[in-house]
Amino acid sequence: MKTLCLAVAAAALAQSQVTYDHLLRADPKNWLHYSGQYHAQRHSLLKQVTTANAHQLSAKWIYHVDGARRLESVPIVVDGVMYVSQPNEVHALDAATGRLIWEYRRQPALQKGPNRGVAVYGHRVYMGTPDAHLVALDARNGSLLWEVEIAKASDGYWSPAAPLVIKDKVIMGIAPGDHGLNGFLDAYDATTGERLWRWHSIPRPGEPGNETWAGDSWKTAGGDTWLTGSYDPELNLLYWGIGNPAPDFDGDVRKGDNLFTESVVALDANTGKLRWYFQFTPHDVHDWDSVEIPVLVDAPFNGRPRKLMLHGDRNGFYYVLDRVTGEFLHGSPFVQQNWAKGLDPKGRPIRVPGVIPSFQGTKTCPATSGATNWMSPAYNPDTGWFYLVAQEGCGINTKSRDTFRPGGNAYMATGYIESPEEPWQMYVRALDLKGKLQWEYKQINSRRYGAGVLSTAGGLIFVGDDQGFLTALDAKTGKALWHFNTGRQISGQPISYEVNGHQFLALTAGVNVVAFALFDGK
């Protein structure tokens, strides 16, 4: 039976080829993007699992990734085959049984940070590496087709983001900004690996925005691109969040707004040219990366249909932008915060004097780990609500003097500790388009850095936490309907797919991939 199942999976691999049309329409039986679809709503149209039967879910298979430390990748599923990654590795699994079909293990020059997933196109699987390369594998057998250098690993660069394929281009981000390494976003030819364009997140002399950096501070300015963005095919605009400036906590050496850090940028997908930007935290001194995923929604807003972008930022504010023009439409806090009195009519924060890092330490809410972080949000078109993981807590931010040292050394000018006065707590929160809280679910014993959320047409929200619990919530009420303890910290995002008429839920938990379904296996 095992041989038969693997033979069926191998046959599916040989026949399956992901076209751009597949990426556009995203059959709900598959999970073809890091965020499910180009709009990044993380809403599955599968509805076999509902609020009425979610309590009957059970684990169907577990795949152990030998040698892993902690998985943060989001599995990709194509016609019954799952691809899951960790740094320098890709595993192709039978998505119905969890059995291994093939694995690719790269001999790394370096081991740095997590890997958040792969992308698929044609018969190829793409992955970024800890030594800042882009790798293309044959999806049918895991053999290496080509690899290209994105940046010099000896400089300290690495590439944790899941790639995003648009037409014939593979879009890749880079890290880390905390080392004073300037960020960029690249597009590579999906067939050959040739670099087609590069957009620099820190403008150079003579480019618009360079004047927002005092002196030569732009040279070691940060602005990394370490989480995957979203895409509007109709506008042909690529949306990507940009990370923090460097040094993180000492803004005295980089006076100005520090563009394009802490922004979302809209780029022409063909050329990489900047169409517009919106900066959430000008001159950030709290290390609030704005890489949180832009969610694209078409909905009425203020009395007329709009092409919207929804964004829950690490700085504690929820934003609504017009994604055609970048116009600020709305902003409101979704956690308790003490650093801004509000937002002005253009969306610029009105700062509270004195809430900046100091040599003795300054209490700041939210803390540097943020009101949210890499935990993906979701949007449910049935309720019209935005769902995200919210972190309530404060930090004591301190600053010092620091000197940039090449070679991948930290350039942060000190950091923060969590405030001992308030216990850290994580919630799942449902917001309407105007940011009004509809319900919240308090995650039991969860302190920080759990998983993001998945919305489904069965009326459910799935979320994992740092204690290892996967929970199903009623999307309308927030009532918990089912829990499963995976036994390992969950740091990836849940997905849903269908094989042989059965809806599955899956995610990475610790060093395992775990899949759930309703059927009894008979």
N, C-alpha and C positions, 0 to 999 in steps of 0.2 A: 504493500500500500504506500509506504514511504517513497519507494522508487517511482511509482505511478504518479503520485502527487508532484514530485519534483520534475518528472518528465513533462507533466501538463504545464507547470510553471515555466519551465525552460522553453517550451513551445510558444507560450504566450510572449515571452521575452523576444524570441526570434521574430515574431510577427508584429509586435507592437512598435509603433513609431509615433512620436509626439510631434505634431505639426503646430504651426502658429495658430491655425484655426482651433486646434484642441486647447491651446493655452488661452485663447480668447473666450471660448464658450464654456470651458471647464465643466465637463460632465460630472454631476455630483457623485457618481460612482468612484471617481478618482479624486486625488488631492494633489494637484499639479504645481502649486506654488507654496512658498513659505507661509503665506497668509490665505491660502485657499484659492483666491482669484486675484486678478489685477487690482480690484478695488479695495482689497484687504479688509473686507467686512467679516471674514472668518465665520460666515453663516453657511451651513450645509443645508441643502434642500432635501436631504434624506429625512424621512419621518416615520420609519418603522419603529424606532424607539420614541416613546411619547411620555407625557406626564403620567399617563395611566399605567404604563408598564415598566418604567425606568427602574423600579425597585427589583425587577427580575434580571437585571444585567448581571453577568458573571464573567470572570476572566476566562478567556478561551486559549490563550497561549502567552508564553513569556520567552523572549529571546535574550540571552545573556551576552553582552558584548565583552569578551574577555580582554582584560588589560585596561579597560576604561576607568577613568577616575570619577567623572560625573557627566552624564550626557545632557546637553542642552539643545540638541538638534530636533527639528520638526521633521517627522517622516514624510516622504513623498510617495504617493501610490499611483501606479500606472497599470491599468488592466490586470489587477490582481497581484502585482509585484510591488513590494515596498523597498525603498531605498532609505537607509538610515546611516548617519555618519558620526564619527568622532574625529579629533585631530589626526590627519594622515590616513584615515580609513573610511571605506564605504562598504556596507554590507547590503546585498540584495537578498530579500526574503520573500518566501511565499506568504502573501498577505492574509491568506486564509488559515494557515497553520503555524507560521513563524519559522518554518524550516529554511535553513540557509541554502541559497542557490549558488552564489559566488561571493567572494570578498576580495577587496583590494587593500593591500597594506603597503604604504609608501615608506621607504626608509628616510626618516626626516633628518634634516640638518639641525633643526631646533624643535623644542616642544614648548609652545606658548599658548595659554588661554584655551577657551572652548572652541568648538565648531558648531554653528547653529543650523547647518543643513546644506542640502545640495539643490541643484536645479536640473531639469531634464529638457531635452529638445532633440528631435530626430532620434537616432540611436545612441545618444550621448548623455552622460551624466557629468555635471560640472561641480567642482568643489574648490574652495579656497583653503590655503594651508597655513600652518603656523610659521613658515618661513616666507610668507607673502608670495606664493605662486598660485596660479590658476591651473587646475588639472582637468583634463577631459578624458573620460573613460568610455569604453564601449559598453553600452547598457546591456548588451546580450551576454557578455562574459567577463566584464570587469578589467579587460586589458587596457593598458595606457595608450591613448591615441596621441596626445601631446600635452605639454605643460609649458607655461610661459611665466616669466618673472614679472610680478606686479610692481614690487619695490625691493630695495635692498634689505634683506634680513639683518645684515651687519649694522645697519643704521638703527635697527630696533623695530622695524615694521612687521606686522603680521596681519592675517586676513580671516577674521572669525565669521563674517556675515555670510548668510546664504545668498548665492547669486540670484539674479532676476533676469530671465530671458525675455527679450522684446524683439519680435521679428527674428532677424538673424544676428542679434547682438546679445552678448552676455554682460550684464552690468554687475560691477564688483566694487565693494567698499573696502575700507582699510582702517587699521588701528595701529598704535594707540595715540591719542592726543595728549594723554597725561605725561608723555615723555618729551613734549615740545616738538613733536614731529608733525609737520603740516599735512592735513588730510586732502583727499581728492576722491573723485568718482570716475571710474573707467568704463569704457565699452570695448569689448573684444569681439572679433568675428567668430561666430559660433562654430564655424567649420574649421578654420585655420588657426585661430588664436591670435591673429594679428590685432594689435591695438588700433582702434578706430578713432577714439577721442578720449580726452581727459579734461575734466573740469576741476579746477583747483578751488577748494573751499576757503582758502586764505588768499585774497587778491594781492597780486604783486604790484610793485611801483608802476604807475601809469594806468592801472586798472581801477574801475569804479569800486569803491569800498576800501582801498588801501589807506585812504586818509583817516579811517577809523582806528588805525593802529599808530601809537606814538612812536616816533623814531624808527628804529629797526626791529621793533618787537614783533613785526609780522613774520620774521624769519624763523621763529621758534614758537609758533602761535597755536598749534593744536588743530582743532576742528576736524576730528575724524568722522568716519561714516560707517560705523560698526554694526548697524542694524539695517535690515532690508526695507526698501521703500515700497511705493505703490505706483500705479500707472493708469492713465486715462487714454484708451486707444483712440477715442473720438477726437480729443484735443492733441494727441500724440505728445503728452506731457508726462514726464517722469518726476515723481515727488519723493524727496529724500530728506530725512532729518540729519542735522549736523550737530556734532558733539561740542564739548567745552573748549574754551580757550586755555592757553598755558602761559605762565604757571597758573594752576587752578585757583589758588586762594589769595594770591597777591596781585591785585589789579593795579598797584601803583606803577609797575614797570610797563604797563600796556594800556595807558589811558585811552579812552575812546569807547565806541560801541562794540568794536572788535567783530566786524562782519567777516565771514558769514556764520560765525559760531552761534550756537543756540538758536538756529533758524530752521525753517523748512524752506527748501528751494524747489522751484519748478523749472526743469530743464527740457529743452527740445530733445526728444529721444534720438533723433537722427544725427544731431550735431553736437549735443552737449552744451549748447548755448543757454545761458540763464535767461529765462522769461520773466520771472518775478521771484521775490523772496519775502518772507515775513520773519522777523526776529522776535522770539518770545521773551528772552532775557538779555537785553543789551548789557554789555560789560558785566558778564556773569562772574561772580567771585565765590560761587557755592558749588561748583562742579556739577551743575544740573544739565547734563547732556540732553539735548532736544532731539534725540534719535528716535523717540517713541513713534510708532508707525502711523503715518497719515491715513485715515480711513475716508474713502470717497463715497459720497451718498448723493443721490438725486432726490430732492424732496422740497416741498413748499417751505419757505422761510420768510417771515415778515410779510406774508400775504402774496408771495409769488414764487413760482418754481425756480429753484436755484441748483447749480452744480456746486455742491458743498464739500469742504474738507473738515473732518472732525479730528480733534487732536487733544488728548489728555497729556499735559506736559509734566515733566518731573518737577517743575517749579511750583506745582500745586494748582494751576489754573487749567480749566477746560476751555478750548477755543473752537469757534466756528469761523471758517474763512470761505470766501468765494474762490473756488479752485481755478477759475478761468483767469482771474485778475490778481488774486492774493489779497483782495480787500478784506479787512477785519469786519466781521459781522457781530460777533458776540464773544464774551469771555466772562467766566465766573469761577470762583474757587470750588474744588471738589474735595479738599481736605482743609483742616485748620492750618492757617499760615500766619506769620507775623512780619513778613519782610516787605509787603506791599499793601497800600491802602486800597488798591483797586487798579483798574486799567483805564487809561484815558480813551477818548473816542477813536483813536487810531490803534488801540490795543497795547500801547506802551505802558509798562508797569509804573505806578506812582509809588516810589520807594518810601519805606519808613526809615527816617534818618537813624544811623547808628547800627542797623542790622547788617553788618558786614564782618568778615573775619577780623580778629584782632590778636595782638600778641598774647593777651591774657585769656582769650576765648570769648565768643559771643554766641548766645543761644539763638538758633535759627530753626524755623519751622516752615516747610518740611526740612528734614535732614538731608545731607548730601546724597544719601542713597535714594532719596526722592519720594515724591507723592505717588509715583509709579516708576517703572523702570522698563526692562526689556520684556516684561510680561504683556503679551499681545492683547489689545482690546478687541471688541467685536461690535457689530451692529446687526440688529434683527429688524428686517423690513416689515415684519408682521406687527411688532409692537411699536416700531419707530423709535426705539431706544438704543442708546450707546452704553455698552457694558465694559467695565474695566476693573482691574485690581488696584485698590487704593491703599496706600501705606500711611497710617497716622503715626507721627512721631517727630521728635525734634533732635537736633544735634548741637554740639558745642564746637563751633568752627574757629580754628586758630590759623594764624598766618605767620610766616617767617620770611627771611630773605633766602633766595635760592639762585643757583647758577646753572645755566644749561650746560650739560655735559653730553657730547655726542655718543652714539653707540647704544641707545635704547635705555638710558637711565631716567629714572623718574624726575620730572621737573614740575613739582606741584606746589612748592612753598608751604609745606605742612598739610594739615588735613582736618579731620573731625572725629569726635566720639559721639555716640548716642547719648542724649541727655538722660541722666539718672532720675529726673523728676517725673517723666511720663513713660509708662510702659508702651513699648512698640506694639502696634496692632495692625493687622491687615484685614481688609474687607473686599468683597465684591460689591460694586455699586452700579445701579442702573440709573442713567440720566436721560431725560428727554432731550430734544434737540437744543433747547434753551439752557440745558445744564441743571434743570431742577431734579432733585433726588426723588426717585420713584420708590426705591427700596434699597436696603443694604443687607448683606449677609456677612456676619462676623466669622472669620475663619478661626476655628478652634485651635488654640495654642500656636498659631502661625505667627512668626515674627518678621520675616523679611525674605524677599527673593523667592517667591513661589513661581507658579506657572501662570500663563495667561488664560484667556477664556475662549470657549467655542460656543457658538449659537447654532441651534438646529431648528428645522421646520417642524419638529415634533414638540416645540414649545419649551425647549430645554436650554439651559446654560450649564456647560461643564467647565470645571476649574480644578486645578491641582494646587497643592500647597507644599511648603517646605517640610511638613511633617509626614509627607507621603500619601496623603488622602486625596483621592479623586472624588469629587462631589458633583451630583446632578441637582440643579436648582430649577424651580419653576420660573420661566422667563418673565411671567407676569407678576408674580408675587414674591419671588426670592426664597420661597420655602424649599428647604432641603428635602429631596425625595430619595436619595440613595448615596451611600458612601462606600468606598473600597480603599482599604489600607494596603498600598503597594509595598510598604516596608522600607522605602527609600525616598530621599528627598526628590521632589518633582521640580525640575527647572526648565523643562521644555513646554511646548504648547500642545494641547490635545487636538486631534484631527478626527474626521469621520470619513468613511469610505464604504463601498459595497462590493462584496464578492459572492457569487453564486446566490444572489437574491437576499443575502443577509447584510444588514447594516452593522458595521464595526465602529467602535471608538478605540483610539490608540494614542499612546504617548510614551515618551521616555521617562523613566523613573530611576534615579541613581545610575546604575550601570546596566539596566535592563530596558527592553522594549516590551510593553504590556498591551494586549489587545482584549477588548470586551465585546460581547454580543449577547443577544437574547436566546438564540436557538440552543437546543439541548444536545445537538451533535448526533442524534439518532438518524 
